[in-house]
Every structure is written in C-alpha cells, then in structure tokens.
Amino acid sequence: MTAPTLALIEARGLGKRFGSVVALKNVDFALRAGRVSAIVGENGAGKSTLAKILAGVYRADVGEILIDGKPIAFAGRRRAAALGVGFVPQSLSFVGTLSVVDNHLLAGSGFTLDRAAARRSLGRTAAEMGVDAVLDKPVETLSLAERQLAEIVSSVAHGARALLLDEPTSALGPIEVDRLIQALKRLSAGGGAVGLVTHRVREVLEGAQDVTVLRRGEVVFSGEAASLDAEAVSRLMVGARERTRPLRPVPSGEPRLAVEGLIVGARDHRLLDNVSFKVRGGEVLGVAGVAGPAQPALAEALAGLRNDVSGRVTIDGADVTGRAADATRRGLAYIPEDRALGLLPGHAISVNASLLHLRERAFRRFGLRRMSTEVKLARSVIARFDVRPPRPDLAADRLSGGNQQKLLVGRELERAPSVIVAHGPTQGLDLASASAIRIALVEAARDGAAVLVISADLDELLAISSRIIVLAGRGVAAQFDCAEADADLNGFVHRIGLAMTGASVEEAA
C-alpha cells in the first residue's frame, strides 16, 4: 500500500440536494499531490456535482472542504482558482468569438492585459503537457477536441495545483486520449493533483493511481487503481457486465443517404474535399478518424447546417444540400457533437422532447400548445432512455451532461427517422446508457433507417457498424467491411489505425 501523500484539497462529509433529488450523501474525497484520482460512476451518480463543489461552482449543503489541511469556504469559482483549484467543465466555458489567448486573459483575476505574456505562458504550458494548442483563432472555429485541450492548458497556465477535469476525453480520439493521459501523468509527477471525472474504464486503469466510485450520490469504493481490473471497475459502476457480441445490422434496402463530391470550406481553407459515399437502409456506417475539423464539418454538412458547401447530399433521392429544414422534413434526425446546440437549456424536458412536433395539430389546440401532449411524449422519452431525474417539468440545464445527451438522442429517435446522423452519440455516458443508445441506433437501422455514426470510440464503431470509413486529412482514406473483423479483429483494427494516421488505402488494406 502506497503511503498517503499530502491532500491538496479534501472533502469531508459532503452532502448536496437539488430539490427532492439527493446528488451527494456523506462523501469523503481527496486530491493528493503527485497523483491522478479518477471519479467514476453512472450518469446521475453525483461525480460532476462533486467536482463542481470542489471547484467552487456549487456550494455543498453540508460538510467541509479543506485546502492544504485548512478549512475553506469558497465564494465561487474565481476564489477557488485563486487558491490553486482549476476546473474544466464538460460543457466548455470559453467565449466562442474570442481566441484562446483572450479567453485566458478573461479568466484571469488581474487587470493587466498582456497578450504576449499570456501567449508565451500558454505555449510553454502546452509544450510541457505535450499537446498542441491553437491559441490565436476564435474558439468557435476550433473542433471540440481543440477547445477541450485549450481549456485544460489555460487552467494549468493559471497556476492550478489541483486540477478537476469533467469528462475531458469525451470528444477526443484514441491518439488525443493517450496524449492527454500522458500529460496528466506529467502534471501529477510535477507535484500537482488531478481529479479525472470519467466513465471510460481504460482511462481509470491507465491514467489514475486512485479511484473513487460513486453510486446514487454515495461512495461505494475508494482505493488504489492497481487493486482493480476492468471487470471490477465496471461491476462497481453498473453491476456485472455481460459479454456482448457485435450488434452489427445487415443492410437490406436501397441507398437512403447519398453524398456526391462533397466539398466543405472556402477554397483556401477546405475542411472536406470531394467526399462521396452512400448509406443504405438497414445499414450503420461508422466514420472513424483522428478528432479534428473534418468530422464536425461532415456532420453539419449532412444536416444542412453549412452554407460553404458544394456537391450533393440527398435523402431518398431528394437534394437537401445546405437546407436543414428540408432535410428534417425528409426524415433526417441529427445528433450534434455539442449537445448544447441541440437543446433549449432554460426550457423544460417536455418542451425539448416535443421540439420537432410543436407545429403539429396533435400538439396544438386553438393556436395554443397542448401541454398534456408534450408531457406524454416526454414521459415516453424519459422511460425509454432512462433520463434522470424523470421529471418532465425540469429545465434541461438542470440535468447532468449525460442525461442531457440521453434526452437529445431520445427526442431525435422517437419519431422513427429515415436517416440518422449521429456525432458522438454516447460521449459522456456511462456504460449502461451508452449501450442503450447503441442498441436504439441499431434497432432504427433494422427498421429501415440509414444510420451514420461519427465517433472517436473505435470500439463503439466496431460494435454497431456494418461498414467503417476513415476520414483522414480532407477526405475518405479507406473503407472497411466490418464482417472482416470476425476473422482477425486485431489485424482489422491495425488496418483502420494505419488509415487514421494517414497511410494510403493500399497500405491500410
């Protein structure tokens, strides 16, 4: 047993309620110098609430927080940051119209706006962490992965000794995840303390020395990661896991989604160049690749949300290129990478669940909304996708990130779409919730939908895809029939990995 090191920040007997919902109950937790501590549990288990209390975002109802062994009362996130506690939320907080440098200055507590010094500090921190950070472009032009890394770099550059990260890898590909894990290990080796809120078992075992498992707001395990294996972590989080076989559907229909010569971006800044593929009814097409601007550009172009597009996107033969409303009318369901773009945060679950139906006759009477119909639909979505807490009247932004994702996916799938474009549909979800959504996507394909899933999780794509295409650079580098994985899974994954790193189709095949 490793001797305990100094607790930079410690929680004792924390309790927190949101109305009638108990988020935390008598929770003890510590972030120790020189160690990475994983905080794991199902969605709604309280792990994000714990991180937010430690970071000064929320105030605990009961219990105390100590920094360097001394009790402290936080007056907000800035006070926590001034005491050396950094926090990177799952719903990122940078202002989209500002650069990373300007966001870094905005988050500082001083009055000196020295951009050159801020840029040097960010660049030095990024180099020490071994990550690439785009510092001078508006944040809204960066991929979600780039934004996530930038917020982490900024927090460390501000002097965080204890760093809390809420699902930092949910939008990262395998290469970025490995780099981040190594960066967190370097931070802790330098004497810092890292709290990693995650649902990914691999990150717990590879990236953390300590593990705390929460279930329904209570600690059910706290100890060293070395004492656990993947099965034990999974069992602690969601109960015993059953071995599963691929859900892979078999295409049975004509092409429903067709992409021909798709180009996205200006001539001097193309994100996609001459991309073509088809997705048949009954098929799940997985899109793999190192996280970057190509994936969101593809998803947004297919959903008709970009105006810098040429080529053709058709649904059941109808051209919907650049026309989001037409695509929706033709039966497109779109699950964006950033759930904040798909929900109305200040409105009730019932409103969000019914958003695509509010003009239909069944949802209106004498020109007014029929609340009872909205609530009925919301209860159906809540029950099917286990949205917690199950309250149709609750505002969407009062849900945890994972439950917001389940609400968004449930809303899109409940209307039996003909084409589904899902970008990171299970990111931030626990094992059970992610499995339920994958099954729902496969069931939609078996009912005749054409399903396209963009995911940084290769295991996810292997589990549900009929075919996989790889985006590398600005185009499709290779495509693979997933039936080939049954004969030689390791060889199949290796070929996909080669294509993801930019190897030629011949080399990857």
N, C-alpha and C positions, 0 to 999 in steps of 0.2 A: 504494500500500500504506500503510495507516494505521500510524503509529509505535506500537510496543507501549507500553501503559501499565503501571503498577505491578501486579504479580501479588499480590493479597491472600492467595491460597492457591494452592499449586503442588504437583503430584505429579511425582515423577521415578522412572521405572523400577519402577512398582508391579506386584507380582505377587500373585495370590491363588488358592488352590485350595480346593475343598470335596471332600475325599476324592480320588477319581481325576479329578474334573471341574476343568478349568482355567477359572477365571472371568475372570482378568485375566493378561496376559502383557506385561511391559515397557511399561507405559502411562505416557506423559507427558501432563500436562494442567495447565492454569492457568485460574483465575478472575481476571480483571483488573478493576481499579476502573473504573467507568463503562461497563461492557459486559455484555451478556447473552450467555451462551455456551450453545448447545444441545448436548446429548449425545444422540446418536441411534444406533439400531441395532435389529436384530431382538430378539424376546424371547430371553433367554439369551445375549445378546451381551456382557453384563457392565456395562451402563450403570448399573443400580441399585446393583450392587456397588461401582462406582467412587464413586458419590455417598455411599454409606454409609461407605466408608473415609475419605473426606474429612471426613465429619461425625462421625467417632469411633464409629460404630455397630459397624463391623468393624475389625479390625487387619490390615494388609497382611502377607503372608509375607515379601516383600522390597520394597525401595525406600524412599523417604523422602518426607515431607510438610514443606513449608515454609510458614510464615505470615509475611508481611511480609519474606520473604527469609531467615528464620531457621528451621533445622530444629526440629521439634517432635514429641514423642511423645504422642499422645492417650491418656488414661486412660479414655475413654468419652465419651458424647455431652454430658454436662454440662461436661466440661473443654473440649470443642470450642466449646460455646456461650459459655463464659466468655471464650474467645479471639475471639469475634465470628463464629463459623460457625454459621449456622442451618440446620435441616433439616426439611422437611415430607415425611414418607413417603407412599407411595401407600396403604398400609394405615394409616389415620389413627390417631393415638395418644391423642387426648383421652378422658378418662373420661366415659362416657355420662351418668351420673347427676349430674354437676357442670355448672355453667354455664361459658361461655367464660371469664368473669372468674375463676372459681375454678380452672379448668384453667390459666389463665395464671399465677396465683399458685403453683399446684402445681409448674409447670415452672421457677419462679424458683429462684435459688440462695440467696436471703437468708432471714431469719427473720421479717421484718415482713409481716403480712397486712393490707395497707391496700387494701381492696376499692375504695374511692372513687378512690384514686390509680390503681389498676390499670385501672379502668373509663375514667378520663379518658385514660390513655395509649393504651388500645386504641381508643377513639373517635377520638382525634387521629390515630393511625396509619391507621385505616380511611379517615378523611376525606382524608388526604394521598394514599392509594393510590386514592381514588375508588371504593371498594367499600362495599357495605352489609354490616354485621356485626351479627348478633343476639347480644347479649352476656349477657343475663340468664336465658335459658331453658336447661333441661337440654339438653346436646348431643344426647342420644338423640332429642329431639323435632325436631331440625333435619334438613333434607334433606342428602344427601351433599354437594351443592354448597355449602351454607351452612357445613357442617363444614370442608370443604376451605379455603374462604376464611378462616374463623376461625383455623385453624392457621397460615396464612400471615401474617395480621395479627399474631397473637401472637408469632411468631418475630421479625418486624421490630420490634415494640414492645419486645422484649427486647434490642434493640441489635445484631442481626445485621448485620455489614458484608458478609459473603459468605453468600448465601442459596442453598441447594440445594433444588430442588423436583422430586420424583419423580412424573412424570405428573400435574401439578396440574390439568389440564383434562379428565381422563378422564370426569368426571361433570358437566361444565359444558356449557350450551347455547351457541349462537353468540354471543349478546349478552354472556354472562358471560365467554366466552373473549376477546372483543375488549376488555372492560374489564380483564381480568387482564393481557393483553399491554400495554395502555397503563400499567397500574400498575407492571409490571416495568420498563418503559422509564423511568418517573419515578424508580423506586428507583435504577436504574443512573445516570441523569442526575445524581442527587444524590451520586454518588461510590461507591455500593455496587457489588458484583459479584454477578451472578445466574447460577446454573447450572441450566438447564432440561432435565431428562430428559424426552424426548417422542418419540413416533413419528409425530406429525402434521406433514406436510411444510409445511402452511400456517403453522404456528407457528414453524417453523425460519426460514422466509423473511421473515415479517412481524415476528417478535418478537426475533430474535437477530442480533447482529453477527458472532459467531464460531460455528463448527460443528466438532464432533469426532464422527466416525463410528467406532463400534466394530463389529467383526465377529469372533465367536468369541473374544472377550477381547482382541483386538489393535486398535490404532488403524490404520484404513485411510485416514483423511483427517483433517486438521486445518488449518483456514484460515478465511477470511472468508466469511460467508454471501453477500455480494454477488457472489462468484465462481461461485455455483451457481444453477441453476434447479430447478424441481420434479422434472423428469426426472432430473437429475444426482443429486439427493439420494436419490431412490427407487432409482436404479441402484446407488449406493454402499451403500445399506442392504440391498437384497434382490435386486439384479440388475436387468436391464432389465425394465420393465413393459410388458405388452401392453395395448393399448386394449381396454376391455371394454364390452359393451353391457348394458343392464339385464337382471337375472336374472328379472324380474317374472313370477310364475306366474299362470295363468288359473284363477279359481275354477271348480270343477267339481262341487261337491256341495251338500248341504243345510247350513244353519247348524249348526255343532257347538258353538260357544260363543255364548251369548246373555246379554246384560246388559240388565236392565229396571229403570229407575227407581232406579239405584244411588245411595245416599247413604252417605257415609263421614264420621265425625266427630260430635262432640256438637252439639247444637242451636246453641250459641253459638260453636262453632268447627268449622264444616263444611269439610272438605277437598274433597269432591266432592258435587254436588247434582244429583240427577235425571239421571244419565248412562245412556244407552241406546245399544246398538249390537249388531250380530251379526257373527260371523266364520264364513264358510262353509268347508267342507272344500276344500282346494286353494288357499286364499287366504292371503296375508300382509297383515295390516292393520298399517300403521305408525301410531304415536302420536307426534306432534310437539308441541312447546311449549317455552316458556322453562322451564329447570330450576327446580323448586320442589317443594312438598309434595304436589301433586296426582298427579304421576307415581308416586312410590312408594306412595301410598295406593291408586291404581288397581291396581298390580301385586299388592300384598299382599291386597287385597280379592278379586281374581280367584283367587288361590292359596288363599283361605280362611283367611288368617292374621290377620284383624282381627275383633274382636268388636263394634266400634262401627259396624256395617253394617246398612242396611235396603235393601229392594229384592230382586232375584233375580239370581243367577248360575247358569246351567245349562250342563251339558255333556251333549250328546246327549240333551237333554230332562230330565235328572235334576238336581234342585235340589241344589247343593253350597255354597250361601251360608254362609260362616263355618265350613265344615267341611273343613279341609285334608286330613285322612285320606281322606275320601270323594272329594275332588277328585283325589287321587293315584290311588286305586283306579279311578276313571273314566278314567284315562289322561292326567291333567294333568302336564306337565313344566314346572317353574318354575326360571328362571334369575334370581336376585335381583340387584339393583343392587350390593350389597355382597357380594363373593364369600366373605367371612369367615362369612356367615350360611349358606352352602351347603356348607361343607366342615368336616371334623373335622381341625383343623390338626396335632394331635400324632399322628395315625394315618397308616398307610401309604397310598400311592396305591391299592394293591389294595383296601383297606378302603373308601376313599372312592368308588372306581369301582363297588363292589358294594353300596353302602349301601342301595339300594332293593330289593335282592334277597335280603338276608340271612335272611329268613324262608322263602324258597322251598326246596322239597325238594332241588333241584339244588345248593344252596349249603350244605346241612347233611347230616350223617351221624351217626346215633346221638346227635342233640342237639348235636353239635359242628360248628363251622364247617369247611367244606371249603376249605382254603387254596389248593389247586391250582385249584379253580374260580374263586376270586376273582382269582388271578394271571392265569389265562387271559383273563378278561374285562378285566382291567386292561391286559394287553398289546394287546388289540384297541382299546381306547380310546386308548392311547398311540400306536399306529400310525396310527389314523385321523386324530387331531388333532395329531400331532407334538408330544407332551408331552416336554419335555426337562428333565433327563436321563431316558432311558427305563428307569427302574428301579422296578418295582412295589413294592419294599420300602422305598423312600424316603418319609420323612414328608412330607405335603403342604405343611407350612410351610417345608420346605427348597427348595421350588420358587420361582422368580421369580413375581411377581404375574401376569404374562401367562400363564405355564404353569399356574398355579392356575386361571385362568379357562378355559383350554382343557380342563383336567381336569373342571371343573364342567359345562361345556357338553357335553362328550363323554359324561359319565355320564347326563345328562338325555336326550340324543338317542338313545343306543344302544338304548333299549327301545321304539322306534317309538311314541311317544306320539300320542294322538288330538288333543290340544290343547297348544300350547306358548305359554307366557307368558314372554317374554324381556325383561328390563330392562337395557339397556346391554350386550348380549351380547358386544360386541367392544371394550369400553373397556379401554385399557391394552395392546392387542395391536398388533403390527407389521402391516404391510400384508399380508404373505402369510398370516399366521394369521387376521387379520380376514376376508380373502377366503374362506378355507376354511370358516369358521364361517357366513358369509352363504350360501355355496353349500349347506352342510348344512341350514340352515333352509329354503331354497327347495326342496331335494330332499324334505324332510319334508312340505312343503305339497303338492308334486306327488304324493307317496304318499298324500295324502288328509287330512293333518292340517290343523287350523285354527291358524294361527300369528299371534300378536300380538307386535309388537316395539316397545318403547318406547325411543327413542334420542334423544340430544342431537345426533347427527350427521345432518343433513338429507340429505347426500349418500348416506349409508347407506340411509336410508328410500327415497330416490328409486330406488336401485339394485335393491331387492328387493321393494318393496311393490306390491300390487295396488291398494290404496286407502290414503289417509292421512287420519286425523282429527287435529284440533288441539285440545289441551286448553289453555284459557285461563281464568284465574280458577278457577271450581269446576266447569266443565262443558265440553262439546264445543262449540267455537266454530264449526267448519266441518268439512266432509269433502270430499275430492277424489279423483277417479278418476285414477290415475297414467298412464293411457293418454293423457290430455290433455297430459302433459309432452312427448310426442313431437313435437307440432306447434309448441309455443312454450315451451321449457324455462325461459327467463328470466322470462317472464310468469307461468308456473305457480309458480315459486319466489317471485316477488314477492307473489302472492296468498296463498301459505302464510305468508310473512313478515308480511303485514298481519294475518292471523288470529292469529298467535302474539303479536303486540303488543296484541291485544285489540280489533282492528277488528271491525265487525259482519260477519255472514255475507254480507250483500249487498255490502258494501264489498270483501270479500275475493274474491268470486266474479266 
